[in-house]
Amino acid sequence: MTCNKEISYGDLKALLAKGSGLVVDVRSKDEVDRGRIPGSIHIPVENVESDISLDASEFQSKFGIVKPSLDSSELVFHCQMGKRGAVATEKARGLGYKKARNYAGGYKEWSDKGGK
């Protein structure tokens, strides 16, 4: 069974409210500096493969959080509008994260809907 490749605003809000999941912002540093989804970590889209491929201790050392397991259904990528998030999601799926998802609404939808 393949997991849906996208997650909705409502589902992302629920995931964050539970305090679970890993939201990865793949935008540029300049974009992230202007605003971010609370609790997200920043991995620019061009670094997704190398950073997601780090071993667990290197990942934790670099990002300060536990690396998600390959079967995690709570690994979510996002960008501003959805395109780079989709690219990052496919990269993660190619590395074995078969349930990784893209928040296609991106930071634009998040901020438009007042998500905080």
Jmol script that loads the backbone (N, CA, C; Angstrom):
load data "model"
ATOM      1  N   MET A   1       0.849  -1.192   0.000  1.00  0.00           N
ATOM      2  CA  MET A   1       0.000   0.000   0.000  1.00  0.00           C
ATOM      3  C   MET A   1       0.887   1.246   0.000  1.00  0.00           C
ATOM      4  N   THR A   2       0.624   2.135  -0.925  1.00  0.00           N
ATOM      5  CA  THR A   2       1.402   3.371  -0.933  1.00  0.00           C
ATOM      6  C   THR A   2       0.610   4.446  -0.211  1.00  0.00           C
ATOM      7  N   CYS A   3       1.323   5.250   0.474  1.00  0.00           N
ATOM      8  CA  CYS A   3       0.729   6.344   1.237  1.00  0.00           C
ATOM      9  C   CYS A   3       0.514   7.526   0.294  1.00  0.00           C
ATOM     10  N   ASN A   4      -0.557   8.266   0.519  1.00  0.00           N
ATOM     11  CA  ASN A   4      -0.796   9.477  -0.253  1.00  0.00           C
ATOM     12  C   ASN A   4       0.446  10.361  -0.184  1.00  0.00           C
ATOM     13  N   LYS A   5       0.810  10.957  -1.315  1.00  0.00           N
ATOM     14  CA  LYS A   5       2.029  11.763  -1.365  1.00  0.00           C
ATOM     15  C   LYS A   5       1.845  13.176  -0.848  1.00  0.00           C
ATOM     16  N   GLU A   6       0.619  13.567  -0.544  1.00  0.00           N
ATOM     17  CA  GLU A   6       0.389  14.936  -0.074  1.00  0.00           C
ATOM     18  C   GLU A   6      -0.368  14.924   1.245  1.00  0.00           C
ATOM     19  N   ILE A   7      -0.179  15.984   1.997  1.00  0.00           N
ATOM     20  CA  ILE A   7      -0.882  16.162   3.273  1.00  0.00           C
ATOM     21  C   ILE A   7      -1.581  17.520   3.211  1.00  0.00           C
ATOM     22  N   SER A   8      -2.775  17.573   3.755  1.00  0.00           N
ATOM     23  CA  SER A   8      -3.558  18.815   3.730  1.00  0.00           C
ATOM     24  C   SER A   8      -3.178  19.715   4.899  1.00  0.00           C
ATOM     25  N   TYR A   9      -3.608  20.954   4.804  1.00  0.00           N
ATOM     26  CA  TYR A   9      -3.405  21.930   5.884  1.00  0.00           C
ATOM     27  C   TYR A   9      -3.964  21.387   7.198  1.00  0.00           C
ATOM     28  N   GLY A  10      -5.197  20.893   7.159  1.00  0.00           N
ATOM     29  CA  GLY A  10      -5.848  20.385   8.370  1.00  0.00           C
ATOM     30  C   GLY A  10      -5.103  19.205   8.974  1.00  0.00           C
ATOM     31  N   ASP A  11      -4.661  18.287   8.112  1.00  0.00           N
ATOM     32  CA  ASP A  11      -3.929  17.120   8.611  1.00  0.00           C
ATOM     33  C   ASP A  11      -2.575  17.524   9.181  1.00  0.00           C
ATOM     34  N   LEU A  12      -1.925  18.505   8.555  1.00  0.00           N
ATOM     35  CA  LEU A  12      -0.640  18.977   9.070  1.00  0.00           C
ATOM     36  C   LEU A  12      -0.836  19.650  10.423  1.00  0.00           C
ATOM     37  N   LYS A  13      -1.868  20.465  10.571  1.00  0.00           N
ATOM     38  CA  LYS A  13      -2.162  21.123  11.856  1.00  0.00           C
ATOM     39  C   LYS A  13      -2.390  20.062  12.938  1.00  0.00           C
ATOM     40  N   ALA A  14      -3.126  19.004  12.597  1.00  0.00           N
ATOM     41  CA  ALA A  14      -3.406  17.934  13.558  1.00  0.00           C
ATOM     42  C   ALA A  14      -2.124  17.197  13.943  1.00  0.00           C
ATOM     43  N   LEU A  15      -1.277  16.944  12.981  1.00  0.00           N
ATOM     44  CA  LEU A  15       0.007  16.274  13.230  1.00  0.00           C
ATOM     45  C   LEU A  15       0.865  17.104  14.186  1.00  0.00           C
ATOM     46  N   LEU A  16       0.941  18.403  13.925  1.00  0.00           N
ATOM     47  CA  LEU A  16       1.727  19.292  14.772  1.00  0.00           C
ATOM     48  C   LEU A  16       1.109  19.425  16.166  1.00  0.00           C
ATOM     49  N   ALA A  17      -0.220  19.416  16.238  1.00  0.00           N
ATOM     50  CA  ALA A  17      -0.901  19.531  17.531  1.00  0.00           C
ATOM     51  C   ALA A  17      -0.604  18.312  18.405  1.00  0.00           C
ATOM     52  N   LYS A  18      -0.413  17.152  17.772  1.00  0.00           N
ATOM     53  CA  LYS A  18      -0.079  15.930  18.503  1.00  0.00           C
ATOM     54  C   LYS A  18       1.360  15.963  19.000  1.00  0.00           C
ATOM     55  N   GLY A  19       2.149  16.877  18.444  1.00  0.00           N
ATOM     56  CA  GLY A  19       3.547  16.956  18.827  1.00  0.00           C
ATOM     57  C   GLY A  19       4.391  15.877  18.180  1.00  0.00           C
ATOM     58  N   SER A  20       3.867  15.327  17.103  1.00  0.00           N
ATOM     59  CA  SER A  20       4.626  14.287  16.411  1.00  0.00           C
ATOM     60  C   SER A  20       4.879  14.732  14.977  1.00  0.00           C
ATOM     61  N   GLY A  21       5.665  13.969  14.308  1.00  0.00           N
ATOM     62  CA  GLY A  21       5.961  14.296  12.923  1.00  0.00           C
ATOM     63  C   GLY A  21       7.188  15.160  12.788  1.00  0.00           C
ATOM     64  N   LEU A  22       7.749  15.115  11.615  1.00  0.00           N
ATOM     65  CA  LEU A  22       8.904  15.947  11.294  1.00  0.00           C
ATOM     66  C   LEU A  22       8.561  16.725  10.041  1.00  0.00           C
ATOM     67  N   VAL A  23       8.508  18.043  10.172  1.00  0.00           N
ATOM     68  CA  VAL A  23       8.224  18.919   9.044  1.00  0.00           C
ATOM     69  C   VAL A  23       9.542  19.527   8.590  1.00  0.00           C
ATOM     70  N   VAL A  24       9.864  19.302   7.315  1.00  0.00           N
ATOM     71  CA  VAL A  24      11.123  19.772   6.752  1.00  0.00           C
ATOM     72  C   VAL A  24      10.834  20.881   5.747  1.00  0.00           C
ATOM     73  N   ASP A  25      11.348  22.062   6.026  1.00  0.00           N
ATOM     74  CA  ASP A  25      11.199  23.231   5.159  1.00  0.00           C
ATOM     75  C   ASP A  25      12.354  23.208   4.168  1.00  0.00           C
ATOM     76  N   VAL A  26      12.047  23.080   2.873  1.00  0.00           N
ATOM     77  CA  VAL A  26      13.103  22.951   1.857  1.00  0.00           C
ATOM     78  C   VAL A  26      13.344  24.257   1.100  1.00  0.00           C
ATOM     79  N   ARG A  27      12.792  25.371   1.608  1.00  0.00           N
ATOM     80  CA  ARG A  27      13.006  26.662   0.953  1.00  0.00           C
ATOM     81  C   ARG A  27      14.425  27.166   1.209  1.00  0.00           C
ATOM     82  N   SER A  28      14.750  28.292   0.606  1.00  0.00           N
ATOM     83  CA  SER A  28      16.057  28.918   0.824  1.00  0.00           C
ATOM     84  C   SER A  28      16.100  29.531   2.224  1.00  0.00           C
ATOM     85  N   LYS A  29      17.311  29.785   2.709  1.00  0.00           N
ATOM     86  CA  LYS A  29      17.470  30.399   4.031  1.00  0.00           C
ATOM     87  C   LYS A  29      16.755  31.754   4.093  1.00  0.00           C
ATOM     88  N   ASP A  30      16.854  32.540   3.034  1.00  0.00           N
ATOM     89  CA  ASP A  30      16.178  33.841   3.011  1.00  0.00           C
ATOM     90  C   ASP A  30      14.675  33.694   3.199  1.00  0.00           C
ATOM     91  N   GLU A  31      14.077  32.704   2.531  1.00  0.00           N
ATOM     92  CA  GLU A  31      12.634  32.479   2.674  1.00  0.00           C
ATOM     93  C   GLU A  31      12.288  32.072   4.106  1.00  0.00           C
ATOM     94  N   VAL A  32      13.069  31.154   4.660  1.00  0.00           N
ATOM     95  CA  VAL A  32      12.820  30.670   6.021  1.00  0.00           C
ATOM     96  C   VAL A  32      12.953  31.808   7.024  1.00  0.00           C
ATOM     97  N   ASP A  33      13.928  32.688   6.812  1.00  0.00           N
ATOM     98  CA  ASP A  33      14.132  33.819   7.716  1.00  0.00           C
ATOM     99  C   ASP A  33      12.927  34.752   7.755  1.00  0.00           C
ATOM    100  N   ARG A  34      12.098  34.740   6.723  1.00  0.00           N
ATOM    101  CA  ARG A  34      10.901  35.607   6.676  1.00  0.00           C
ATOM    102  C   ARG A  34       9.694  34.968   7.363  1.00  0.00           C
ATOM    103  N   GLY A  35       9.800  33.710   7.724  1.00  0.00           N
ATOM    104  CA  GLY A  35       8.700  33.032   8.409  1.00  0.00           C
ATOM    105  C   GLY A  35       8.770  31.538   8.175  1.00  0.00           C
ATOM    106  N   ARG A  36       8.312  30.792   9.186  1.00  0.00           N
ATOM    107  CA  ARG A  36       8.389  29.329   9.076  1.00  0.00           C
ATOM    108  C   ARG A  36       7.244  28.679   9.829  1.00  0.00           C
ATOM    109  N   ILE A  37       6.998  27.425   9.514  1.00  0.00           N
ATOM    110  CA  ILE A  37       6.014  26.636  10.253  1.00  0.00           C
ATOM    111  C   ILE A  37       6.679  26.229  11.569  1.00  0.00           C
ATOM    112  N   PRO A  38       6.068  26.538  12.699  1.00  0.00           N
ATOM    113  CA  PRO A  38       6.678  26.224  13.994  1.00  0.00           C
ATOM    114  C   PRO A  38       7.041  24.743  14.094  1.00  0.00           C
ATOM    115  N   GLY A  39       8.231  24.496  14.607  1.00  0.00           N
ATOM    116  CA  GLY A  39       8.674  23.116  14.796  1.00  0.00           C
ATOM    117  C   GLY A  39       9.344  22.494  13.584  1.00  0.00           C
ATOM    118  N   SER A  40       9.328  23.207  12.463  1.00  0.00           N
ATOM    119  CA  SER A  40       9.951  22.644  11.262  1.00  0.00           C
ATOM    120  C   SER A  40      11.464  22.780  11.339  1.00  0.00           C
ATOM    121  N   ILE A  41      12.152  21.908  10.599  1.00  0.00           N
ATOM    122  CA  ILE A  41      13.599  22.056  10.465  1.00  0.00           C
ATOM    123  C   ILE A  41      13.885  22.484   9.033  1.00  0.00           C
ATOM    124  N   HIS A  42      15.015  23.122   8.841  1.00  0.00           N
ATOM    125  CA  HIS A  42      15.361  23.644   7.518  1.00  0.00           C
ATOM    126  C   HIS A  42      16.418  22.762   6.864  1.00  0.00           C
ATOM    127  N   ILE A  43      16.048  22.163   5.728  1.00  0.00           N
ATOM    128  CA  ILE A  43      16.999  21.453   4.880  1.00  0.00           C
ATOM    129  C   ILE A  43      16.724  21.938   3.458  1.00  0.00           C
ATOM    130  N   PRO A  44      17.583  22.775   2.900  1.00  0.00           N
ATOM    131  CA  PRO A  44      17.346  23.249   1.531  1.00  0.00           C
ATOM    132  C   PRO A  44      17.170  22.067   0.574  1.00  0.00           C
ATOM    133  N   VAL A  45      16.307  22.238  -0.421  1.00  0.00           N
ATOM    134  CA  VAL A  45      15.962  21.129  -1.313  1.00  0.00           C
ATOM    135  C   VAL A  45      17.202  20.464  -1.907  1.00  0.00           C
ATOM    136  N   GLU A  46      18.237  21.256  -2.194  1.00  0.00           N
ATOM    137  CA  GLU A  46      19.441  20.669  -2.797  1.00  0.00           C
ATOM    138  C   GLU A  46      20.237  19.813  -1.813  1.00  0.00           C
ATOM    139  N   ASN A  47      19.930  19.905  -0.508  1.00  0.00           N
ATOM    140  CA  ASN A  47      20.639  19.119   0.508  1.00  0.00           C
ATOM    141  C   ASN A  47      19.835  17.938   1.040  1.00  0.00           C
ATOM    142  N   VAL A  48      18.604  17.768   0.552  1.00  0.00           N
ATOM    143  CA  VAL A  48      17.723  16.742   1.114  1.00  0.00           C
ATOM    144  C   VAL A  48      18.370  15.360   1.068  1.00  0.00           C
ATOM    145  N   GLU A  49      18.873  14.962  -0.093  1.00  0.00           N
ATOM    146  CA  GLU A  49      19.435  13.611  -0.195  1.00  0.00           C
ATOM    147  C   GLU A  49      20.606  13.404   0.758  1.00  0.00           C
ATOM    148  N   SER A  50      21.536  14.349   0.794  1.00  0.00           N
ATOM    149  CA  SER A  50      22.712  14.165   1.662  1.00  0.00           C
ATOM    150  C   SER A  50      22.324  14.212   3.137  1.00  0.00           C
ATOM    151  N   ASP A  51      21.429  15.134   3.530  1.00  0.00           N
ATOM    152  CA  ASP A  51      21.069  15.241   4.948  1.00  0.00           C
ATOM    153  C   ASP A  51      20.195  14.077   5.404  1.00  0.00           C
ATOM    154  N   ILE A  52      19.275  13.630   4.580  1.00  0.00           N
ATOM    155  CA  ILE A  52      18.408  12.509   4.955  1.00  0.00           C
ATOM    156  C   ILE A  52      19.218  11.205   4.977  1.00  0.00           C
ATOM    157  N   SER A  53      20.337  11.189   4.262  1.00  0.00           N
ATOM    158  CA  SER A  53      21.194   9.998   4.223  1.00  0.00           C
ATOM    159  C   SER A  53      22.174   9.922   5.396  1.00  0.00           C
ATOM    160  N   LEU A  54      22.270  10.980   6.200  1.00  0.00           N
ATOM    161  CA  LEU A  54      23.163  10.954   7.362  1.00  0.00           C
ATOM    162  C   LEU A  54      22.772   9.808   8.286  1.00  0.00           C
ATOM    163  N   ASP A  55      23.760   9.246   8.992  1.00  0.00           N
ATOM    164  CA  ASP A  55      23.369   8.222   9.962  1.00  0.00           C
ATOM    165  C   ASP A  55      22.657   8.918  11.130  1.00  0.00           C
ATOM    166  N   ALA A  56      22.009   8.121  11.956  1.00  0.00           N
ATOM    167  CA  ALA A  56      21.133   8.666  12.999  1.00  0.00           C
ATOM    168  C   ALA A  56      21.857   9.632  13.933  1.00  0.00           C
ATOM    169  N   SER A  57      23.074   9.302  14.337  1.00  0.00           N
ATOM    170  CA  SER A  57      23.769  10.181  15.280  1.00  0.00           C
ATOM    171  C   SER A  57      24.205  11.482  14.612  1.00  0.00           C
ATOM    172  N   GLU A  58      24.635  11.414  13.342  1.00  0.00           N
ATOM    173  CA  GLU A  58      25.015  12.637  12.619  1.00  0.00           C
ATOM    174  C   GLU A  58      23.799  13.525  12.406  1.00  0.00           C
ATOM    175  N   PHE A  59      22.662  12.914  12.064  1.00  0.00           N
ATOM    176  CA  PHE A  59      21.421  13.662  11.856  1.00  0.00           C
ATOM    177  C   PHE A  59      21.031  14.381  13.149  1.00  0.00           C
ATOM    178  N   GLN A  60      21.055  13.644  14.255  1.00  0.00           N
ATOM    179  CA  GLN A  60      20.666  14.242  15.538  1.00  0.00           C
ATOM    180  C   GLN A  60      21.633  15.359  15.922  1.00  0.00           C
ATOM    181  N   SER A  61      22.908  15.158  15.666  1.00  0.00           N
ATOM    182  CA  SER A  61      23.904  16.173  15.984  1.00  0.00           C
ATOM    183  C   SER A  61      23.680  17.444  15.156  1.00  0.00           C
ATOM    184  N   LYS A  62      23.358  17.276  13.879  1.00  0.00           N
ATOM    185  CA  LYS A  62      23.187  18.425  12.985  1.00  0.00           C
ATOM    186  C   LYS A  62      21.883  19.172  13.234  1.00  0.00           C
ATOM    187  N   PHE A  63      20.787  18.433  13.484  1.00  0.00           N
ATOM    188  CA  PHE A  63      19.459  19.064  13.570  1.00  0.00           C
ATOM    189  C   PHE A  63      18.858  19.085  14.975  1.00  0.00           C
ATOM    190  N   GLY A  64      19.467  18.382  15.902  1.00  0.00           N
ATOM    191  CA  GLY A  64      18.971  18.394  17.275  1.00  0.00           C
ATOM    192  C   GLY A  64      17.709  17.592  17.493  1.00  0.00           C
ATOM    193  N   ILE A  65      17.394  16.711  16.574  1.00  0.00           N
ATOM    194  CA  ILE A  65      16.205  15.866  16.703  1.00  0.00           C
ATOM    195  C   ILE A  65      16.537  14.467  16.207  1.00  0.00           C
ATOM    196  N   VAL A  66      15.705  13.518  16.583  1.00  0.00           N
ATOM    197  CA  VAL A  66      15.897  12.133  16.170  1.00  0.00           C
ATOM    198  C   VAL A  66      15.551  11.984  14.694  1.00  0.00           C
ATOM    199  N   LYS A  67      16.399  11.268  13.964  1.00  0.00           N
ATOM    200  CA  LYS A  67      16.143  11.009  12.549  1.00  0.00           C
ATOM    201  C   LYS A  67      14.915  10.110  12.419  1.00  0.00           C
ATOM    202  N   PRO A  68      14.002  10.445  11.502  1.00  0.00           N
ATOM    203  CA  PRO A  68      12.799   9.611  11.349  1.00  0.00           C
ATOM    204  C   PRO A  68      13.167   8.227  10.799  1.00  0.00           C
ATOM    205  N   SER A  69      12.371   7.239  11.176  1.00  0.00           N
ATOM    206  CA  SER A  69      12.583   5.888  10.654  1.00  0.00           C
ATOM    207  C   SER A  69      12.075   5.824   9.213  1.00  0.00           C
ATOM    208  N   LEU A  70      12.572   4.836   8.472  1.00  0.00           N
ATOM    209  CA  LEU A  70      12.173   4.702   7.063  1.00  0.00           C
ATOM    210  C   LEU A  70      10.678   4.502   6.898  1.00  0.00           C
ATOM    211  N   ASP A  71      10.031   3.904   7.893  1.00  0.00           N
ATOM    212  CA  ASP A  71       8.587   3.648   7.762  1.00  0.00           C
ATOM    213  C   ASP A  71       7.730   4.739   8.400  1.00  0.00           C
ATOM    214  N   SER A  72       8.346   5.856   8.768  1.00  0.00           N
ATOM    215  CA  SER A  72       7.594   6.949   9.380  1.00  0.00           C
ATOM    216  C   SER A  72       6.570   7.521   8.396  1.00  0.00           C
ATOM    217  N   SER A  73       5.340   7.632   8.862  1.00  0.00           N
ATOM    218  CA  SER A  73       4.296   8.257   8.029  1.00  0.00           C
ATOM    219  C   SER A  73       4.148   9.721   8.401  1.00  0.00           C
ATOM    220  N   GLU A  74       5.062  10.206   9.229  1.00  0.00           N
ATOM    221  CA  GLU A  74       4.948  11.570   9.726  1.00  0.00           C
ATOM    222  C   GLU A  74       6.115  12.444   9.274  1.00  0.00           C
ATOM    223  N   LEU A  75       6.700  12.109   8.128  1.00  0.00           N
ATOM    224  CA  LEU A  75       7.771  12.914   7.535  1.00  0.00           C
ATOM    225  C   LEU A  75       7.134  13.748   6.428  1.00  0.00           C
ATOM    226  N   VAL A  76       7.162  15.076   6.618  1.00  0.00           N
ATOM    227  CA  VAL A  76       6.485  15.989   5.703  1.00  0.00           C
ATOM    228  C   VAL A  76       7.472  17.040   5.206  1.00  0.00           C
ATOM    229  N   PHE A  77       7.481  17.248   3.895  1.00  0.00           N
ATOM    230  CA  PHE A  77       8.314  18.288   3.295  1.00  0.00           C
ATOM    231  C   PHE A  77       7.412  19.412   2.819  1.00  0.00           C
ATOM    232  N   HIS A  78       7.933  20.628   2.822  1.00  0.00           N
ATOM    233  CA  HIS A  78       7.172  21.740   2.253  1.00  0.00           C
ATOM    234  C   HIS A  78       8.126  22.819   1.770  1.00  0.00           C
ATOM    235  N   CYS A  79       7.603  23.633   0.856  1.00  0.00           N
ATOM    236  CA  CYS A  79       8.333  24.803   0.367  1.00  0.00           C
ATOM    237  C   CYS A  79       7.366  25.983   0.419  1.00  0.00           C
ATOM    238  N   GLN A  80       7.475  26.881  -0.521  1.00  0.00           N
ATOM    239  CA  GLN A  80       6.582  28.042  -0.530  1.00  0.00           C
ATOM    240  C   GLN A  80       5.222  27.706  -1.149  1.00  0.00           C
ATOM    241  N   MET A  81       5.256  27.012  -2.297  1.00  0.00           N
ATOM    242  CA  MET A  81       4.023  26.752  -3.047  1.00  0.00           C
ATOM    243  C   MET A  81       3.780  25.271  -3.379  1.00  0.00           C
ATOM    244  N   GLY A  82       4.737  24.397  -3.114  1.00  0.00           N
ATOM    245  CA  GLY A  82       4.515  22.969  -3.333  1.00  0.00           C
ATOM    246  C   GLY A  82       5.470  22.255  -4.263  1.00  0.00           C
ATOM    247  N   LYS A  83       6.062  22.979  -5.225  1.00  0.00           N
ATOM    248  CA  LYS A  83       6.898  22.312  -6.236  1.00  0.00           C
ATOM    249  C   LYS A  83       8.185  21.727  -5.650  1.00  0.00           C
ATOM    250  N   ARG A  84       8.953  22.510  -4.908  1.00  0.00           N
ATOM    251  CA  ARG A  84      10.195  22.005  -4.312  1.00  0.00           C
ATOM    252  C   ARG A  84       9.904  20.956  -3.244  1.00  0.00           C
ATOM    253  N   GLY A  85       8.790  21.124  -2.550  1.00  0.00           N
ATOM    254  CA  GLY A  85       8.391  20.118  -1.560  1.00  0.00           C
ATOM    255  C   GLY A  85       8.128  18.775  -2.215  1.00  0.00           C
ATOM    256  N   ALA A  86       7.509  18.806  -3.403  1.00  0.00           N
ATOM    257  CA  ALA A  86       7.253  17.568  -4.145  1.00  0.00           C
ATOM    258  C   ALA A  86       8.560  16.920  -4.582  1.00  0.00           C
ATOM    259  N   VAL A  87       9.513  17.728  -5.035  1.00  0.00           N
ATOM    260  CA  VAL A  87      10.834  17.220  -5.434  1.00  0.00           C
ATOM    261  C   VAL A  87      11.512  16.560  -4.227  1.00  0.00           C
ATOM    262  N   ALA A  88      11.483  17.237  -3.080  1.00  0.00           N
ATOM    263  CA  ALA A  88      12.109  16.702  -1.865  1.00  0.00           C
ATOM    264  C   ALA A  88      11.432  15.411  -1.424  1.00  0.00           C
ATOM    265  N   THR A  89      10.102  15.363  -1.529  1.00  0.00           N
ATOM    266  CA  THR A  89       9.359  14.161  -1.146  1.00  0.00           C
ATOM    267  C   THR A  89       9.787  12.986  -2.013  1.00  0.00           C
ATOM    268  N   GLU A  90       9.925  13.221  -3.315  1.00  0.00           N
ATOM    269  CA  GLU A  90      10.369  12.149  -4.216  1.00  0.00           C
ATOM    270  C   GLU A  90      11.793  11.715  -3.895  1.00  0.00           C
ATOM    271  N   LYS A  91      12.666  12.648  -3.544  1.00  0.00           N
ATOM    272  CA  LYS A  91      14.040  12.295  -3.157  1.00  0.00           C
ATOM    273  C   LYS A  91      14.012  11.402  -1.920  1.00  0.00           C
ATOM    274  N   ALA A  92      13.220  11.778  -0.916  1.00  0.00           N
ATOM    275  CA  ALA A  92      13.132  10.989   0.319  1.00  0.00           C
ATOM    276  C   ALA A  92      12.555   9.601   0.036  1.00  0.00           C
ATOM    277  N   ARG A  93      11.538   9.552  -0.811  1.00  0.00           N
ATOM    278  CA  ARG A  93      10.948   8.254  -1.162  1.00  0.00           C
ATOM    279  C   ARG A  93      11.972   7.382  -1.869  1.00  0.00           C
ATOM    280  N   GLY A  94      12.816   7.998  -2.695  1.00  0.00           N
ATOM    281  CA  GLY A  94      13.876   7.266  -3.380  1.00  0.00           C
ATOM    282  C   GLY A  94      14.918   6.704  -2.423  1.00  0.00           C
ATOM    283  N   LEU A  95      15.024   7.309  -1.248  1.00  0.00           N
ATOM    284  CA  LEU A  95      15.964   6.847  -0.217  1.00  0.00           C
ATOM    285  C   LEU A  95      15.322   5.849   0.740  1.00  0.00           C
ATOM    286  N   GLY A  96      14.071   5.484   0.473  1.00  0.00           N
ATOM    287  CA  GLY A  96      13.405   4.472   1.294  1.00  0.00           C
ATOM    288  C   GLY A  96      12.301   4.989   2.195  1.00  0.00           C
ATOM    289  N   TYR A  97      12.100   6.304   2.235  1.00  0.00           N
ATOM    290  CA  TYR A  97      11.010   6.881   3.042  1.00  0.00           C
ATOM    291  C   TYR A  97       9.725   6.833   2.227  1.00  0.00           C
ATOM    292  N   LYS A  98       9.155   5.633   2.103  1.00  0.00           N
ATOM    293  CA  LYS A  98       8.038   5.399   1.188  1.00  0.00           C
ATOM    294  C   LYS A  98       6.760   6.129   1.584  1.00  0.00           C
ATOM    295  N   LYS A  99       6.674   6.590   2.841  1.00  0.00           N
ATOM    296  CA  LYS A  99       5.459   7.286   3.307  1.00  0.00           C
ATOM    297  C   LYS A  99       5.660   8.792   3.442  1.00  0.00           C
ATOM    298  N   ALA A 100       6.818   9.298   2.988  1.00  0.00           N
ATOM    299  CA  ALA A 100       7.069  10.746   3.057  1.00  0.00           C
ATOM    300  C   ALA A 100       5.988  11.478   2.264  1.00  0.00           C
ATOM    301  N   ARG A 101       5.605  12.644   2.757  1.00  0.00           N
ATOM    302  CA  ARG A 101       4.550  13.418   2.094  1.00  0.00           C
ATOM    303  C   ARG A 101       4.968  14.867   1.892  1.00  0.00           C
ATOM    304  N   ASN A 102       4.287  15.501   0.959  1.00  0.00           N
ATOM    305  CA  ASN A 102       4.506  16.910   0.632  1.00  0.00           C
ATOM    306  C   ASN A 102       3.301  17.715   1.096  1.00  0.00           C
ATOM    307  N   TYR A 103       3.569  18.809   1.801  1.00  0.00           N
ATOM    308  CA  TYR A 103       2.494  19.756   2.124  1.00  0.00           C
ATOM    309  C   TYR A 103       2.423  20.706   0.938  1.00  0.00           C
ATOM    310  N   ALA A 104       1.559  20.344  -0.021  1.00  0.00           N
ATOM    311  CA  ALA A 104       1.508  21.048  -1.307  1.00  0.00           C
ATOM    312  C   ALA A 104       1.060  22.498  -1.174  1.00  0.00           C
ATOM    313  N   GLY A 105       0.309  22.810  -0.128  1.00  0.00           N
ATOM    314  CA  GLY A 105      -0.105  24.199   0.065  1.00  0.00           C
ATOM    315  C   GLY A 105       1.070  25.099   0.408  1.00  0.00           C
ATOM    316  N   GLY A 106       2.086  24.497   0.986  1.00  0.00           N
ATOM    317  CA  GLY A 106       3.308  25.211   1.294  1.00  0.00           C
ATOM    318  C   GLY A 106       3.137  26.311   2.327  1.00  0.00           C
ATOM    319  N   TYR A 107       4.224  27.018   2.534  1.00  0.00           N
ATOM    320  CA  TYR A 107       4.199  28.084   3.534  1.00  0.00           C
ATOM    321  C   TYR A 107       3.192  29.168   3.165  1.00  0.00           C
ATOM    322  N   LYS A 108       2.961  29.383   1.874  1.00  0.00           N
ATOM    323  CA  LYS A 108       1.987  30.402   1.456  1.00  0.00           C
ATOM    324  C   LYS A 108       0.611  30.082   2.024  1.00  0.00           C
ATOM    325  N   GLU A 109       0.133  28.849   1.831  1.00  0.00           N
ATOM    326  CA  GLU A 109      -1.176  28.475   2.366  1.00  0.00           C
ATOM    327  C   GLU A 109      -1.164  28.555   3.892  1.00  0.00           C
ATOM    328  N   TRP A 110      -0.096  28.070   4.507  1.00  0.00           N
ATOM    329  CA  TRP A 110       0.016  28.092   5.968  1.00  0.00           C
ATOM    330  C   TRP A 110      -0.152  29.519   6.496  1.00  0.00           C
ATOM    331  N   SER A 111       0.576  30.453   5.921  1.00  0.00           N
ATOM    332  CA  SER A 111       0.500  31.822   6.405  1.00  0.00           C
ATOM    333  C   SER A 111      -0.817  32.496   6.016  1.00  0.00           C
ATOM    334  N   ASP A 112      -1.336  32.178   4.816  1.00  0.00           N
ATOM    335  CA  ASP A 112      -2.640  32.733   4.407  1.00  0.00           C
ATOM    336  C   ASP A 112      -3.760  32.309   5.347  1.00  0.00           C
ATOM    337  N   LYS A 113      -3.668  31.071   5.865  1.00  0.00           N
ATOM    338  CA  LYS A 113      -4.713  30.549   6.764  1.00  0.00           C
ATOM    339  C   LYS A 113      -4.433  30.879   8.220  1.00  0.00           C
ATOM    340  N   GLY A 114      -3.342  31.597   8.453  1.00  0.00           N
ATOM    341  CA  GLY A 114      -3.040  32.029   9.817  1.00  0.00           C
ATOM    342  C   GLY A 114      -2.477  30.945  10.700  1.00  0.00           C
ATOM    343  N   GLY A 115      -1.960  29.868  10.104  1.00  0.00           N
ATOM    344  CA  GLY A 115      -1.390  28.769  10.898  1.00  0.00           C
ATOM    345  C   GLY A 115      -0.228  29.260  11.736  1.00  0.00           C
ATOM    346  N   LYS A 116      -0.292  28.987  13.009  1.00  0.00           N
ATOM    347  CA  LYS A 116       0.791  29.393  13.901  1.00  0.00           C
ATOM    348  C   LYS A 116       1.075  28.269  14.861  1.00  0.00           C
TER     349      LYS A 116
END
end "model"
wireframe off; spacefill off
backbone 0.3
color backbone group
